[in-house]
Amino acid sequence: MVLVIAFVSFPMNKAVDVNITISKHEKKIIQTKATMAQKRANKKMAKDFARVGYGWDLRQQSCMVKLFTQESRFDHLADNKKSTAYGIGQVLGEKSKDPATQILRAYRYIETRYQTPCRAYSHHLRRNWY
């Protein structure tokens, strides 16, 4: 917001107009896609969680990277307009915009339904969903 006030000294018996300009130049920018830096950070976080939190080896991590790349390209703001899928793992009904939460929910889903990322990715290759 810009506020401009002009102070001018004039004799007391003269009429004076003073212009005050108030303009609002602030624009609220709503991010709809992740930046490349955010995507790289999301990918690193996903690999770290897979290795440390789930004990998935490099093969499983590779399958996870392929799966999430096809689903969202590691974009935590990826929104599927044809369903309720959202985020990095494109988990149905996902509402969180937090990448860590999205990754952990996707991993919980993968582990519960497929046991491993490679089995989830294999299913994805056959059906185009997991």
C-alpha positions as CSV (number, residue, x, y, z in Angstrom):
1,M,0.0,0.0,0.0
2,V,1.3,3.4,-0.9
3,L,0.3,6.5,1.0
4,V,1.4,9.9,-0.2
5,I,0.7,13.0,1.8
6,A,1.8,16.5,0.7
7,F,2.5,19.2,3.3
8,V,2.4,22.7,1.8
9,S,2.6,26.0,3.7
10,F,0.1,28.7,2.4
11,P,-1.3,31.8,4.0
12,M,-4.3,31.1,6.3
13,N,-6.8,33.1,4.3
14,K,-6.4,31.2,1.0
15,A,-8.3,28.1,0.0
16,V,-5.9,25.2,-0.6
17,D,-6.5,21.8,-2.2
18,V,-4.3,19.0,-1.0
19,N,-4.1,15.8,-2.9
20,I,-3.8,12.6,-1.0
21,T,-3.3,9.5,-3.0
22,I,-3.9,6.1,-1.6
23,S,-3.3,3.2,-3.9
24,K,-3.1,-0.5,-3.2
25,H,-0.6,-2.3,-5.3
26,E,-0.4,-5.5,-3.3
27,K,-1.4,-8.6,-5.2
28,K,-2.0,-11.8,-3.4
29,I,-0.2,-14.4,-5.4
30,I,-1.6,-17.9,-5.0
31,Q,0.9,-20.5,-6.0
32,T,-0.6,-23.3,-8.1
33,K,2.5,-25.2,-9.1
34,A,5.7,-26.1,-7.2
35,T,8.9,-24.5,-8.3
36,M,11.8,-26.6,-9.5
37,A,13.6,-26.0,-6.2
38,Q,10.5,-27.2,-4.3
39,K,10.2,-30.3,-6.5
40,R,13.9,-31.1,-5.9
41,A,13.5,-30.7,-2.2
42,N,10.3,-32.9,-2.2
43,K,12.2,-35.6,-4.1
44,K,15.1,-35.6,-1.6
45,M,12.7,-35.7,1.3
46,A,10.8,-38.6,-0.3
47,K,14.1,-40.5,-0.7
48,D,15.2,-39.8,2.8
49,F,11.8,-40.9,4.3
50,A,11.9,-44.1,2.2
51,R,15.4,-45.0,3.3
52,V,15.3,-43.9,7.0
53,G,11.6,-44.3,7.8
54,Y,10.7,-47.4,5.8
55,G,14.1,-49.1,5.2
56,W,13.4,-49.3,1.4
57,D,16.5,-50.0,-0.5
58,L,17.7,-48.3,-3.7
59,R,15.5,-50.5,-5.9
60,Q,12.4,-49.6,-3.9
61,Q,13.4,-45.9,-3.9
62,S,13.9,-46.0,-7.7
63,C,10.3,-47.4,-8.1
64,M,9.0,-44.7,-5.8
65,V,10.7,-42.0,-7.8
66,K,9.3,-43.4,-11.0
67,L,5.8,-43.6,-9.5
68,F,5.8,-40.1,-8.0
69,T,7.3,-38.7,-11.2
70,Q,4.5,-40.1,-13.3
71,E,1.9,-39.0,-10.7
72,S,2.9,-35.5,-10.0
73,R,6.6,-34.8,-10.9
74,F,7.0,-34.3,-7.1
75,D,4.7,-31.3,-7.2
76,H,3.0,-31.0,-3.8
77,L,0.4,-28.7,-5.4
78,A,-0.5,-31.1,-8.2
79,D,-4.3,-31.2,-8.4
80,N,-6.2,-33.9,-10.4
81,K,-9.3,-32.2,-11.8
82,K,-10.9,-35.6,-12.7
83,S,-10.8,-36.9,-9.1
84,T,-10.0,-36.0,-5.5
85,A,-6.4,-37.0,-5.9
86,Y,-3.9,-34.3,-4.8
87,G,-0.2,-33.8,-4.1
88,I,3.0,-35.7,-4.6
89,G,1.5,-39.2,-4.3
90,Q,-1.9,-38.2,-5.8
91,V,-3.6,-39.8,-2.8
92,L,-7.4,-39.7,-3.1
93,G,-8.9,-37.2,-0.7
94,E,-5.6,-35.6,0.2
95,K,-6.1,-32.1,1.6
96,S,-2.7,-31.2,3.0
97,K,-0.4,-28.8,1.1
98,D,2.5,-30.0,3.3
99,P,4.9,-32.1,1.2
100,A,6.1,-34.2,4.2
101,T,2.5,-35.1,5.2
102,Q,1.7,-36.0,1.6
103,I,4.7,-38.3,1.2
104,L,4.0,-40.0,4.5
105,R,0.4,-40.6,3.7
106,A,1.3,-42.0,0.3
107,Y,3.9,-44.3,1.9
108,R,1.3,-45.5,4.4
109,Y,-1.1,-46.2,1.5
110,I,1.6,-48.0,-0.5
111,E,2.7,-50.1,2.5
112,T,-0.8,-51.0,3.4
113,R,-2.1,-51.9,-0.1
114,Y,1.1,-53.0,-2.0
115,Q,3.7,-53.6,0.7
116,T,6.5,-52.0,-1.5
117,P,6.8,-49.1,-4.0
118,C,7.9,-51.6,-6.7
119,R,4.6,-53.5,-6.4
120,A,2.7,-50.2,-6.4
121,Y,4.6,-49.1,-9.5
122,S,4.0,-52.4,-11.3
123,H,0.3,-52.0,-10.6
124,H,0.5,-48.4,-11.9
125,L,2.1,-49.6,-15.2
126,R,-0.7,-52.1,-15.7
127,R,-3.7,-50.0,-14.7
128,N,-2.4,-46.4,-14.9
129,W,-3.3,-45.9,-11.2
130,Y,-2.2,-47.3,-7.9
